[in-house]
Amino acid sequence: MKVLYFDCSSGISGNMTLGALLEIVGDDNYLLDEIKKLNIDGYKIEISKKVKNGITGTHVDVILEHQHEEHHHGHEHHHHEHRNLNDVYSVIDNSSIDEKSKELSKRIFLRVAKAESKVHNKPLEEVHFHEVGAIDSIIDIVGTAILINKINPDKIISSIVNDGHGFIECAHGTMSVPVPATSEIFANSNVKFRQIDIDTELVTPTGAAIIAELAEKFTTLPAMTTEKIGWGAGSKDLKIPNVLKVYYGDKDVQEQNEKIAVIETNIDDCSGEILGYTQEEGK
């Protein structure tokens, strides 16, 4: 059984996920060619190696090209910044990426949108993806879905997800960590998470939605033989390495079936009627 195990001990973000999964797939162009099928422009993707506390990982940066032009022609690009869920869905639906990746992308986006809708007290269709920089999150989320379906694991497991603490600045002002959208995504899923002693955000809402959608269990690394490890480098320099480590390998299904529990008991002083009743109940 092929397993992907996400070690989120330094949190998780969209671009960390892309970096780690790219190392497992081992083909940058596969991702870039598939992403082109989305037919959106105004960005470029830079893939590089970054060293975090001595560990080298792959760093994926989505650079929005119109950032530099904004001064010249004010509002022309404004429509890029505010896409709602339906806009994002239609970008995904109108693309020629495979169906499984479309479906997975939409499920991840829905988790982000539901959380934002709760936090801002707005109906789902009015939620705008501006914080995540619409293009950014489309590429992070759709790219993740494309790579997951390329790897095609039988099972995805994650460690307990670590986030930091303290406060960060964002579009709406100062927020406490975990930021509201991330907290809501966690609350609406089976994610196990905790805070560790790092004074900043380690989990972005995109990262939270990805791991909430993908992982079926949050536990320590199971017994498996590892074929590959992907290291995704984050954007921060912290006292711990800001990397997402993803293991890809084989887990023996046999082992799981070998655990048998035997419960025995002596029945001394008991009438047949009670025993018969108890047996029926036990079924």
Phi, psi and omega in degrees: 000125182277127184237140167251129177240120180267120174264101184261039183288342172246034177079193180202139174224171180300314185285333174294321179296314179301315181300313182294315182291327176299321180293327178287317179291322175075022181212094182301322185294331177303312180297311185299320180293319180293319181298328179301333182293349178285343181055042169244149179233188180091019179209162164222154183253124177250124180248123182218170174263136177231144179259127179239110180049044176089352180256129179268130177225173178268131180247127180249125183239125175264114183256119180278121187291329184283357177303322184282335188269350191308323183297323186288306182237079176356269195261004185306323186265009190300328183295340177294326191283330186241091174249135175266182187300319180295322177299316181295316178301319183288328173301316182292312183296324182279359180272171180255023176286164187291155186303317183299320180291324176299311183298315181297317178302316184292324179294322179293316179299321181300322179297319179294314184297318180299319181293315180297322181296320179291314183297318184265002179054049179233150175297153185310316187287348180264357181286130179252139177269078178256323182303314182281003182058092191326308185298314176313305186287330176299314183291318179299313186284311180293321178300317177300314181299317180299315183289322178299316182287336174289317179289321174056057180286157176282334187209142176235125182235154179226156169288174168298138185272125178266131169240167180268205179216187178091211185225149173228159177269134172216186187305329184267004183116207181272131181237149173275155183258136357298142182293156187308314183297319178298316179301317181292322178297316178298318184294333181263023183212183179261020181296133170261124181220167178207168174261141174239172189278062175234125189273062174188177178282128175253335182246121175272160176304321178298314179298319180298316182293323180297310186287329177296321182284322189277314193277136178264341180217152179236102189203180178286167183301124179284168177294115179204157173263130186267130176265326185207150170235133175254132178248120178253121183272133177277188184264352188256155171249115187236180176285343171252156179296125181277070180228149172256126181252125180240123178267140173235127181187198186248133177243131182285120181288328179313309187307322185294329187273358185273351181279118178236129177259131178244125177245121179240153175207153174263136177245111183269282196256083189209132182283157182302323182298314182295319181297315181299316179300313183298320180297317178300314179301321184295334179288000000 
